């Protein structure tokens, strides 16, 4: 298969939501030397205001277990 045909096929597949299954075994990502969740939880206090930009489904936000009255979210 020519390279241009591979690109055209990829374009047809596209990406829908957060399902990247068709990219399995086609890319590599090194693990980060830090953990975002642990860093936030280390400093986040219940009386602080928390802004989650690009909330998506809110899966990570829920892990902070932050009071709703002090939490704001936005999604593009």
N, CA and C atoms as a LAMMPS dump frame, in Angstrom:
ITEM: TIMESTEP
0
ITEM: NUMBER OF ATOMS
228
ITEM: BOX BOUNDS ff ff ff
-5.0000000000000000e+02 5.0000000000000000e+02
-5.0000000000000000e+02 5.0000000000000000e+02
-5.0000000000000000e+02 5.0000000000000000e+02
ITEM: ATOMS id mol type element x y z
1 1 1 N 0.848 -1.175 0
2 1 2 C 0 0 0
3 1 3 C 0.897 1.242 0
4 2 1 N 0.584 2.182 -0.872
5 2 2 C 1.348 3.429 -0.948
6 2 3 C 1.096 4.26 0.3
7 3 1 N 2.065 5.101 0.605
8 3 2 C 1.968 5.954 1.786
9 3 3 C 0.73 6.856 1.732
10 4 1 N 0.445 7.4 0.565
11 4 2 C -0.72 8.29 0.424
12 4 3 C -2.019 7.527 0.687
13 5 1 N -2.064 6.255 0.309
14 5 2 C -3.258 5.435 0.561
15 5 3 C -3.428 5.177 2.06
16 6 1 N -2.298 4.998 2.764
17 6 2 C -2.349 4.832 4.22
18 6 3 C -2.913 6.092 4.87
19 7 1 N -2.479 7.26 4.392
20 7 2 C -2.962 8.531 4.943
21 7 3 C -4.452 8.701 4.699
22 8 1 N -4.893 8.33 3.502
23 8 2 C -6.322 8.452 3.176
24 8 3 C -7.161 7.53 4.05
25 9 1 N -6.663 6.332 4.307
26 9 2 C -7.368 5.396 5.182
27 9 3 C -7.433 5.952 6.603
28 10 1 N -6.338 6.501 7.053
29 10 2 C -6.29 7.101 8.393
30 10 3 C -7.296 8.242 8.509
31 11 1 N -7.387 9.03 7.463
32 11 2 C -8.334 10.148 7.46
33 11 3 C -9.772 9.645 7.568
34 12 1 N -10.077 8.549 6.916
35 12 2 C -11.427 7.972 6.989
36 12 3 C -11.738 7.454 8.389
37 13 1 N -10.736 6.859 9.054
38 13 2 C -10.938 6.335 10.405
39 13 3 C -11.221 7.461 11.381
40 14 1 N -10.418 8.518 11.307
41 14 2 C -10.588 9.648 12.206
42 14 3 C -10.506 9.24 13.666
43 15 1 N -10.788 10.187 14.525
44 15 2 C -10.793 9.931 15.962
45 15 3 C -12.136 10.398 16.485
46 16 1 N -12.807 9.513 17.174
47 16 2 C -14.117 9.83 17.723
48 16 3 C -14.039 9.759 19.246
49 17 1 N -14.259 10.908 19.906
50 17 2 C -14.186 10.936 21.363
51 17 3 C -12.786 10.607 21.84
52 18 1 N -12.717 9.768 22.866
53 18 2 C -11.436 9.392 23.459
54 18 3 C -11.052 7.964 23.111
55 19 1 N -11.584 7.429 22.028
56 19 2 C -11.263 6.068 21.609
57 19 3 C -10.119 6.114 20.594
58 20 1 N -8.928 5.729 21.034
59 20 2 C -7.749 5.733 20.175
60 20 3 C -7.29 4.307 19.857
61 21 1 N -8.192 3.348 19.963
62 21 2 C -7.832 1.94 19.779
63 21 3 C -7.127 1.665 18.454
64 22 1 N -7.527 2.358 17.4
65 22 2 C -6.911 2.065 16.098
66 22 3 C -5.447 2.512 16.031
67 23 1 N -4.972 3.198 17.057
68 23 2 C -3.565 3.612 17.106
69 23 3 C -2.695 2.656 17.919
70 24 1 N -3.305 1.617 18.493
71 24 2 C -2.544 0.661 19.303
72 24 3 C -1.329 0.135 18.546
73 25 1 N -0.21 0.074 19.244
74 25 2 C 1.061 -0.436 18.712
75 25 3 C 1.625 0.422 17.585
76 26 1 N 1.15 1.666 17.464
77 26 2 C 1.643 2.546 16.399
78 26 3 C 2.311 3.801 16.954
79 27 1 N 2.372 3.928 18.259
80 27 2 C 3.013 5.086 18.857
81 27 3 C 3.594 4.718 20.207
82 28 1 N 4.491 5.563 20.712
83 28 2 C 5.163 5.302 21.976
84 28 3 C 5.119 6.572 22.815
85 29 1 N 4.863 6.429 24.078
86 29 2 C 4.821 7.558 24.997
87 29 3 C 5.598 7.184 26.256
88 30 1 N 6.623 7.954 26.561
89 30 2 C 7.403 7.676 27.768
90 30 3 C 6.598 8.077 29
91 31 1 N 6.699 7.315 30.081
92 31 2 C 5.995 7.694 31.304
93 31 3 C 6.561 8.998 31.865
94 32 1 N 5.691 9.819 32.414
95 32 2 C 6.122 11.08 33.01
96 32 3 C 6.822 10.809 34.338
97 33 1 N 7.789 11.651 34.702
98 33 2 C 8.501 11.452 35.972
99 33 3 C 7.719 11.996 37.171
100 34 1 N 6.486 12.444 36.965
101 34 2 C 5.653 12.984 38.036
102 34 3 C 4.209 12.545 37.821
103 35 1 N 3.407 12.697 38.869
104 35 2 C 2.006 12.281 38.821
105 35 3 C 1.138 13.498 39.125
106 36 1 N 0.371 13.952 38.143
107 36 2 C -0.437 15.158 38.285
108 36 3 C -1.427 15.049 39.445
109 37 1 N -2.104 13.94 39.54
110 37 2 C -3.096 13.749 40.604
111 37 3 C -2.441 13.902 41.984
112 38 1 N -1.306 13.246 42.185
113 38 2 C -0.618 13.328 43.478
114 38 3 C -0.147 14.747 43.782
115 39 1 N 0.338 15.46 42.752
116 39 2 C 0.788 16.836 42.961
117 39 3 C -0.365 17.74 43.397
118 40 1 N -1.498 17.635 42.718
119 40 2 C -2.644 18.468 43.072
120 40 3 C -3.123 18.132 44.474
121 41 1 N -3.266 16.854 44.781
122 41 2 C -3.767 16.457 46.094
123 41 3 C -2.832 16.888 47.222
124 42 1 N -1.549 16.999 46.933
125 42 2 C -0.572 17.43 47.94
126 42 3 C -0.848 18.863 48.408
127 43 1 N -1.305 19.723 47.484
128 43 2 C -1.469 21.139 47.797
129 43 3 C -2.923 21.591 47.934
130 44 1 N -3.863 20.855 47.382
131 44 2 C -5.265 21.272 47.361
132 44 3 C -5.905 21.151 48.739
133 45 1 N -6.473 22.262 49.205
134 45 2 C -7.184 22.299 50.487
135 45 3 C -8.673 22.513 50.218
136 46 1 N -9.558 21.993 51.065
137 46 2 C -11.005 22.09 50.835
138 46 3 C -11.529 23.514 50.66
139 47 1 N -10.884 24.505 51.279
140 47 2 C -11.373 25.879 51.168
141 47 3 C -10.876 26.597 49.91
142 48 1 N -10.01 25.966 49.126
143 48 2 C -9.49 26.561 47.891
144 48 3 C -10.519 26.458 46.767
145 49 1 N -10.441 27.412 45.832
146 49 2 C -11.254 27.342 44.616
147 49 3 C -10.508 26.478 43.599
148 50 1 N -11.222 25.582 42.95
149 50 2 C -10.628 24.688 41.952
150 50 3 C -11.284 24.949 40.606
151 51 1 N -10.486 25.22 39.59
152 51 2 C -10.989 25.422 38.237
153 51 3 C -10.465 24.292 37.367
154 52 1 N -11.377 23.548 36.762
155 52 2 C -11.012 22.464 35.847
156 52 3 C -11.382 22.911 34.439
157 53 1 N -10.365 23.172 33.619
158 53 2 C -10.599 23.619 32.24
159 53 3 C -10.465 22.42 31.31
160 54 1 N -11.442 22.26 30.422
161 54 2 C -11.422 21.099 29.538
162 54 3 C -11.795 19.852 30.308
163 55 1 N -12.842 19.95 31.087
164 55 2 C -13.249 18.912 32.027
165 55 3 C -13.496 17.559 31.374
166 56 1 N -14.029 17.561 30.161
167 56 2 C -14.375 16.293 29.514
168 56 3 C -15.426 15.568 30.317
169 57 1 N -15.203 14.312 30.596
170 57 2 C -16.156 13.519 31.369
171 57 3 C -16.021 13.712 32.867
172 58 1 N -15.014 14.437 33.307
173 58 2 C -14.831 14.723 34.721
174 58 3 C -14.214 13.593 35.526
175 59 1 N -13.665 12.585 34.855
176 59 2 C -13.106 11.43 35.567
177 59 3 C -11.981 11.834 36.525
178 60 1 N -11.068 12.678 36.066
179 60 2 C -9.969 13.111 36.927
180 60 3 C -10.486 14.047 38.015
181 61 1 N -11.364 14.958 37.663
182 61 2 C -11.915 15.903 38.632
183 61 3 C -12.562 15.178 39.807
184 62 1 N -13.272 14.109 39.548
185 62 2 C -13.931 13.343 40.614
186 62 3 C -12.918 12.779 41.609
187 63 1 N -11.723 12.456 41.133
188 63 2 C -10.692 11.885 42.011
189 63 3 C -10.17 12.89 43.032
190 64 1 N -10.349 14.195 42.769
191 64 2 C -9.909 15.212 43.725
192 64 3 C -10.844 15.277 44.924
193 65 1 N -12.078 14.8 44.762
194 65 2 C -13.064 14.792 45.856
195 65 3 C -13.148 16.171 46.519
196 66 1 N -13.182 17.212 45.693
197 66 2 C -13.19 18.595 46.173
198 66 3 C -14.633 19.06 46.366
199 67 1 N -14.897 19.906 47.378
200 67 2 C -16.262 20.391 47.6
201 67 3 C -16.843 21.078 46.356
202 68 1 N -18.049 20.715 45.984
203 68 2 C -18.697 21.261 44.781
204 68 3 C -18.809 22.774 44.843
205 69 1 N -19.052 23.338 46.026
206 69 2 C -19.209 24.792 46.147
207 69 3 C -17.907 25.545 45.827
208 70 1 N -16.788 24.855 45.846
209 70 2 C -15.495 25.466 45.546
210 70 3 C -14.91 24.961 44.239
211 71 1 N -15.739 24.374 43.382
212 71 2 C -15.269 23.797 42.136
213 71 3 C -16.008 24.395 40.953
214 72 1 N -15.264 24.877 39.965
215 72 2 C -15.84 25.369 38.728
216 72 3 C -15.233 24.579 37.569
217 73 1 N -16.034 24.366 36.532
218 73 2 C -15.551 23.606 35.377
219 73 3 C -15.91 24.342 34.101
220 74 1 N -15.144 24.07 33.057
221 74 2 C -15.435 24.628 31.746
222 74 3 C -15.063 23.601 30.687
223 75 1 N -15.784 23.625 29.598
224 75 2 C -15.52 22.711 28.483
225 75 3 C -15.727 23.488 27.192
226 76 1 N -14.79 23.346 26.272
227 76 2 C -14.873 24.084 25
228 76 3 C -16.079 23.667 24.182
